Structures are given as structure tokens and as C-alpha cells.
Amino acid sequence: MKPLAQMDASGVDAVLFDLDDTLSTDGKITAEAYAALESL
């Protein structure tokens, strides 16, 4: 698998993930996490 930075995102229709402490910190989604999602 290639690193995400090297992948072509033009064909990506959706991003799925586990919210429970994968994206959140202490049950909250931080500004940094939102920014990371936006950059996708």
C-alpha cells in the first residue's frame, strides 16, 4: 500500500473511519482533526 500522500485522491468518493478514539480525543473531535479531514 502506498502512503496516503502519494495516492491519487480524485477517485475517492468517501472516507470511512472508527470515530471512537481514532479521530476523537477524550470523546471530542479537535480542531486539528477537523482540519485534517478538510485537507483530504
N, CA, C and O atoms as a GROMACS GRO file, in nm:
protein
  160
    1MET      N    1   0.084  -0.116   0.000
    1MET     CA    2   0.000   0.000   0.000
    1MET      C    3   0.089   0.124   0.000
    1MET      O    4   0.190   0.128   0.070
    2LYS      N    5   0.051   0.223  -0.079
    2LYS     CA    6   0.125   0.350  -0.085
    2LYS      C    7   0.088   0.438   0.034
    2LYS      O    8  -0.022   0.426   0.089
    3PRO      N    9   0.179   0.527   0.073
    3PRO     CA   10   0.142   0.628   0.173
    3PRO      C   11   0.029   0.715   0.117
    3PRO      O   12   0.024   0.740  -0.004
    4LEU      N   13  -0.060   0.761   0.201
    4LEU     CA   14  -0.173   0.843   0.155
    4LEU      C   15  -0.128   0.963   0.074
    4LEU      O   16  -0.194   1.002  -0.021
    5ALA      N   17  -0.015   1.023   0.112
    5ALA     CA   18   0.034   1.142   0.042
    5ALA      C   19   0.068   1.113  -0.104
    5ALA      O   20   0.071   1.205  -0.186
    6GLN      N   21   0.094   0.988  -0.138
    6GLN     CA   22   0.130   0.951  -0.274
    6GLN      C   23   0.012   0.899  -0.355
    6GLN      O   24   0.027   0.870  -0.474
    7MET      N   25  -0.102   0.888  -0.294
    7MET     CA   26  -0.219   0.832  -0.363
    7MET      C   27  -0.297   0.942  -0.435
    7MET      O   28  -0.300   1.056  -0.390
    8ASP      N   29  -0.359   0.904  -0.546
    8ASP     CA   30  -0.444   0.996  -0.621
    8ASP      C   31  -0.584   0.995  -0.558
    8ASP      O   32  -0.654   0.895  -0.563
    9ALA      N   33  -0.622   1.107  -0.500
    9ALA     CA   34  -0.750   1.115  -0.429
    9ALA      C   35  -0.867   1.149  -0.520
    9ALA      O   36  -0.981   1.158  -0.473
   10SER      N   37  -0.843   1.167  -0.650
   10SER     CA   38  -0.952   1.208  -0.739
   10SER      C   39  -1.062   1.103  -0.750
   10SER      O   40  -1.176   1.136  -0.781
   11GLY      N   41  -1.029   0.978  -0.726
   11GLY     CA   42  -1.130   0.872  -0.735
   11GLY      C   43  -1.195   0.837  -0.603
   11GLY      O   44  -1.277   0.745  -0.597
   12VAL      N   45  -1.159   0.908  -0.496
   12VAL     CA   46  -1.215   0.878  -0.364
   12VAL      C   47  -1.352   0.944  -0.351
   12VAL      O   48  -1.365   1.065  -0.368
   13ASP      N   49  -1.452   0.864  -0.322
   13ASP     CA   50  -1.588   0.915  -0.303
   13ASP      C   51  -1.623   0.932  -0.156
   13ASP      O   52  -1.709   1.013  -0.123
   14ALA      N   53  -1.559   0.855  -0.069
   14ALA     CA   54  -1.593   0.860   0.073
   14ALA      C   55  -1.472   0.816   0.156
   14ALA      O   56  -1.384   0.745   0.108
   15VAL      N   57  -1.472   0.860   0.280
   15VAL     CA   58  -1.369   0.818   0.375
   15VAL      C   59  -1.442   0.762   0.497
   15VAL      O   60  -1.525   0.830   0.556
   16LEU      N   61  -1.410   0.639   0.533
   16LEU     CA   62  -1.473   0.574   0.648
   16LEU      C   63  -1.370   0.554   0.757
   16LEU      O   64  -1.254   0.525   0.730
   17PHE      N   65  -1.413   0.569   0.880
   17PHE     CA   66  -1.322   0.551   0.993
   17PHE      C   67  -1.401   0.522   1.119
   17PHE      O   68  -1.522   0.544   1.124
   18ASP      N   69  -1.333   0.474   1.219
   18ASP     CA   70  -1.391   0.447   1.350
   18ASP      C   71  -1.375   0.572   1.434
   18ASP      O   72  -1.262   0.613   1.462
   19LEU      N   73  -1.482   0.634   1.475
   19LEU     CA   74  -1.478   0.761   1.547
   19LEU      C   75  -1.429   0.746   1.690
   19LEU      O   76  -1.370   0.839   1.744
   20ASP      N   77  -1.452   0.632   1.752
   20ASP     CA   78  -1.422   0.612   1.894
   20ASP      C   79  -1.272   0.613   1.920
   20ASP      O   80  -1.206   0.509   1.907
   21ASP      N   81  -1.218   0.726   1.956
   21ASP     CA   82  -1.076   0.749   1.987
   21ASP      C   83  -0.981   0.725   1.870
   21ASP      O   84  -0.860   0.724   1.890
   22THR      N   85  -1.033   0.705   1.750
   22THR     CA   86  -0.948   0.703   1.632
   22THR      C   87  -0.936   0.844   1.579
   22THR      O   88  -0.826   0.890   1.547
   23LEU      N   89  -1.047   0.912   1.569
   23LEU     CA   90  -1.049   1.051   1.524
   23LEU      C   91  -1.067   1.147   1.641
   23LEU      O   92  -1.025   1.262   1.634
   24SER      N   93  -1.128   1.099   1.747
   24SER     CA   94  -1.158   1.186   1.862
   24SER      C   95  -1.051   1.174   1.970
   24SER      O   96  -0.975   1.078   1.976
   25THR      N   97  -1.048   1.275   2.055
   25THR     CA   98  -0.960   1.278   2.172
   25THR      C   99  -1.048   1.303   2.294
   25THR      O  100  -1.112   1.407   2.303
   26ASP      N  101  -1.050   1.209   2.385
   26ASP     CA  102  -1.136   1.219   2.504
   26ASP      C  103  -1.281   1.244   2.466
   26ASP      O  104  -1.352   1.320   2.533
   27GLY      N  105  -1.326   1.180   2.357
   27GLY     CA  106  -1.465   1.190   2.315
   27GLY      C  107  -1.500   1.315   2.236
   27GLY      O  108  -1.616   1.337   2.204
   28LYS      N  109  -1.401   1.397   2.203
   28LYS     CA  110  -1.426   1.521   2.128
   28LYS      C  111  -1.341   1.523   2.002
   28LYS      O  112  -1.229   1.472   2.000
   29ILE      N  113  -1.396   1.582   1.896
   29ILE     CA  114  -1.320   1.598   1.773
   29ILE      C  115  -1.252   1.735   1.779
   29ILE      O  116  -1.320   1.838   1.786
   30THR      N  117  -1.121   1.734   1.776
   30THR     CA  118  -1.044   1.858   1.790
   30THR      C  119  -1.040   1.937   1.660
   30THR      O  120  -1.073   1.885   1.553
   31ALA      N  121  -1.000   2.062   1.670
   31ALA     CA  122  -0.985   2.147   1.552
   31ALA      C  123  -0.882   2.087   1.456
   31ALA      O  124  -0.897   2.095   1.335
   32GLU      N  125  -0.778   2.027   1.512
   32GLU     CA  126  -0.675   1.965   1.429
   32GLU      C  127  -0.732   1.848   1.349
   32GLU      O  128  -0.696   1.828   1.233
   33ALA      N  129  -0.820   1.771   1.411
   33ALA     CA  130  -0.882   1.658   1.342
   33ALA      C  131  -0.973   1.708   1.230
   33ALA      O  132  -0.972   1.652   1.120
   34TYR      N  133  -1.052   1.812   1.256
   34TYR     CA  134  -1.135   1.870   1.151
   34TYR      C  135  -1.049   1.921   1.036
   34TYR      O  136  -1.083   1.900   0.919
   35ALA      N  137  -0.939   1.988   1.068
   35ALA     CA  138  -0.850   2.040   0.964
   35ALA      C  139  -0.791   1.927   0.880
   35ALA      O  140  -0.778   1.940   0.758
   36ALA      N  141  -0.755   1.816   0.945
   36ALA     CA  142  -0.701   1.702   0.872
   36ALA      C  143  -0.806   1.644   0.777
   36ALA      O  144  -0.773   1.608   0.664
   37LEU      N  145  -0.930   1.635   0.822
   37LEU     CA  146  -1.037   1.585   0.734
   37LEU      C  147  -1.059   1.680   0.617
   37LEU      O  148  -1.078   1.635   0.504
   38GLU      N  149  -1.057   1.809   0.644
   38GLU     CA  150  -1.078   1.906   0.537
   38GLU      C  151  -0.967   1.897   0.432
   38GLU      O  152  -0.992   1.915   0.313
   39SER      N  153  -0.845   1.871   0.477
   39SER     CA  154  -0.733   1.864   0.382
   39SER      C  155  -0.741   1.742   0.291
   39SER      O  156  -0.673   1.737   0.189
   40LEU      N  157  -0.825   1.644   0.328
   40LEU     CA  158  -0.842   1.528   0.241
   40LEU      C  159  -0.913   1.568   0.114
   40LEU      O  160  -0.937   1.484   0.027
   0.00000   0.00000   0.00000
